[in-house]
Each structure stands twice: as structure tokens, then as C-alpha cells.
Amino acid sequence: MVDLQKQYQQIKETVDNSIQDVLNTSSYINGPLVKEFQKDLEAYLNVKHVIPCANGTDALQIAMMGLGLEQGDEVITVDFTFAATVEVIALLKLTPVLVDVDKETFNIDINALKKAITPKTKAIVPVHLFGQVANMDAILEIAKEHNLFVIEDNAQAIGANYTFKNGSQQKAGTIGDVGTTSFFPSKNLGCYGDGGAIFTNNDELAHTIRGIVNHGMYERYYHDVVGVNSRLDSIQAGVLKAKLPHLDSYCNARRNAARFYNKALANHSAIVTPTAQSNKTANCGQICDVCDCHVFHQYTLQITNGQRDALHKHLLSKEIPNAIYYPVALHAQKAYKDDRYNEADFPVTNELIKTVISLPMHTELEEDQLQFITNTILDFLN
Ligand SMILES: *Cc1c(COP(=O)(O)O)cnc(C)c1O
């Protein structure tokens, strides 16, 4: 699905030098590169605070701890996402409230979100799934009306821009009260191990979170709150610092591959290609670099003639990597089943788990590879 080796070869010298630097100075934990990467990412995202941590799951958990959410508080998120999002809600003994997604964007369904709000609701966690920013105009409006926190799970959309109704733009992950991301190797900005970060423009929240990631310490050996140990190590920070200047060109390369796929697969009656229209008011329906609201962490088709599983196997037999993200709705997972949920409330997710298939998507895809992949799909489905 990804070609990390080829990408590494392009930036080998910078990455090798920065890793060597860490080895030479032995500053493995909280070395200068961590701070440098933090500053670089703050400038790139135009956000006041980036707090690096150990992975994207920790980032979500720490964000919720920082906001002071308490047992019994209801947190609304989507039924169609990676489990980490709901996992941390449950771990903190908050009450997850799963809602359906939008058929075209796979992001949170605004009507379902509105319906799910109760007096116990404290936060909304939109997930910018597959690299496309959720409808933040609507989410912010609802959050304001009901006095809710917005925690953006931006693990899949770092680098994406959101265009508001009024035309202004903001980077994904910096729009809500707090945003989180993952630097897992296959993410759009990936390190060579685990890593994550939390973003916020709120000084007080940033201060609280900086203590939480470090055992609840604000002064050495004085523990004011119950915290965790969650750090980005210096070697990973060095890799990320070397890769950050390339993030925009990485996102463009992904969009180019998506454009090729969309064009090649546009006219087949059993295929629904993805659109980039998270802000439906700026709805060009195109994959453009102007609003760049979609950074294609995944390129995900819907196969509507019942042949999705057969196509999955066929592509594997031709050595074309592909994956089903995600094969089970979260409300149906053993760990998250609950009598509160009603099948009738999840028509879109229940359909998507049967139709979606994600194709190879990375920064090194070449035209002959894309041609081979799309030809193989069209030959099979015809
Ligand atoms: C990858 C991912 C996470 C978790 O990130 P890790 O670094 O693997 O912990 C959380 N949410 C979403 C949507 C993800 O894709």
C-alpha cells in the first residue's frame, strides 16, 4: 500500500545526518531536535502550540484528559473510523456515542450528530477520514450552540486545508479546541517508528497537556495531576523535521495519483470514485490543489455490484496491494457493542463496510503502476 523505501532514498542524506546527530550527542529523549520539530510544525500549521507525544492514540487520550472530561460525559464520534478514536473514550470511562457518516465524504453525518446530542454530551470528535476534512463549519456551529468541545482526530489529514464558508482557510487539526495526529510510518507525515502530537491555540490547555504528557509534572518531582508518560523520541523528531518540508509535495503527489485513479475509473457503473468536497459550500467536487481539503491518506472506492470481496482477492492474486478500511462498523465490534445502538441508525456505515476498498496510495506511485492497477480493476469488473 505504501513505498516507504523509495521515499527514504529521496531524503536519505538529511535523515541519516539528523539520526547521526542524535547518536553523536546521545540526547535520545527530549533532545534539541524535538523542540526544533515542534517549532517547525507550529509554523507550518500556523498554530500556537504543538505538543509532541508517543503516538496518535495517546494524543487523543491526552487531549480528552486535558479538557477535563469526566466519567459519564458523552463523547460523540463516528461509527466508521479506526478503533483508536472510540478506544480512548472508553478507556477514560467516558461514554462513546457512535453516529453514522456521510455517504459521499465518509465523514461525520451532521444530522446524525445533531440527533445524538443530549444534556450529557461534552465533546465531538470529528475524524478527517482518509485525508478529507469533515464539515467544520457545521460542527463548530453545533458545538457553539451546545457548548461542546471539538477534538479533531487528524491522524489521516495532516497537511489538509479547510476552506470555511467565508473563504478563510485553516489547517486541519487546528480548527477545533484541540487536534491530534499520528506519525505512524504509513501516515502522510510518518516517522520511522511511533509518534504523535497534539495541537491547540489555547495557552491554558497547552500548559495542562504539557504536564499530562510528563507524569502530571509542572515542576520537577511535583505531580499536580495524574498524567502519563508519552514522548516523541529525538530520533523520530529528526526524521519528522527532515520530512516536514516535503509534506506539501507529498500531499500533491497523492492528489495526482487520486486524479489519475478518478479519471481512469470514472465511467464504470459499479464503481463510485471519491470526491473532495468536505466543505460542500465550496463544492467544486474536484480534486484540486486550490482548496486542498483532501490529502488522500487513502484512496477508497465503493464497489456497488457485490463484487468487492472478489475484487479484493483478484487484486491480491495479481500482487496489487489493497485493503478494506474498515470491514466492521465500530458499533458492531465486540468491545463497543451497546444496547443503546440501533442498526437502523447506521445505514451508511453498514453499506460502506460491504463496498469500500482502498487502493495503493503513496508519494512514489508512477503512471505505469497506476495504469496497471486501474486496467486490472476494469478488466475484472467487466
Ligand atoms: C492511525 C490512527 C490513529 C492512531 O494513531 P497511532 O499513532 O497508531 O496510535 C487514530 N485515529 C485514526 C483515525 C488513525 O488513522
PDBQT file of the ligand as one rigid body, heavy atoms in Angstrom, charges set to zero:
ROOT
HETATM    1  C1  LIG A 401      -3.660   5.923  12.888  1.00  0.00    +0.000 C 
HETATM    2  C2  LIG A 401      -4.848   6.475  13.536  1.00  0.00    +0.000 A 
HETATM    3  C3  LIG A 401      -4.909   6.689  14.929  1.00  0.00    +0.000 A 
HETATM    4  C4  LIG A 401      -3.880   6.192  15.895  1.00  0.00    +0.000 C 
HETATM    5  O1  LIG A 401      -2.579   6.518  15.647  1.00  0.00    +0.000 OA
HETATM    6  P1  LIG A 401      -1.384   5.646  16.291  1.00  0.00    +0.000 P 
HETATM    7  O2  LIG A 401      -0.195   6.521  16.114  1.00  0.00    +0.000 OA
HETATM    8  O3  LIG A 401      -1.301   4.385  15.502  1.00  0.00    +0.000 OA
HETATM    9  O4  LIG A 401      -1.713   5.416  17.703  1.00  0.00    +0.000 OA
HETATM   10  C5  LIG A 401      -6.028   7.328  15.448  1.00  0.00    +0.000 A 
HETATM   11  N1  LIG A 401      -7.052   7.691  14.662  1.00  0.00    +0.000 NA
HETATM   12  C6  LIG A 401      -7.053   7.465  13.330  1.00  0.00    +0.000 A 
HETATM   13  C7  LIG A 401      -8.224   7.911  12.527  1.00  0.00    +0.000 C 
HETATM   14  C8  LIG A 401      -5.966   6.836  12.734  1.00  0.00    +0.000 A 
HETATM   15  O5  LIG A 401      -5.974   6.621  11.411  1.00  0.00    +0.000 OA
ENDROOT
TORSDOF 0
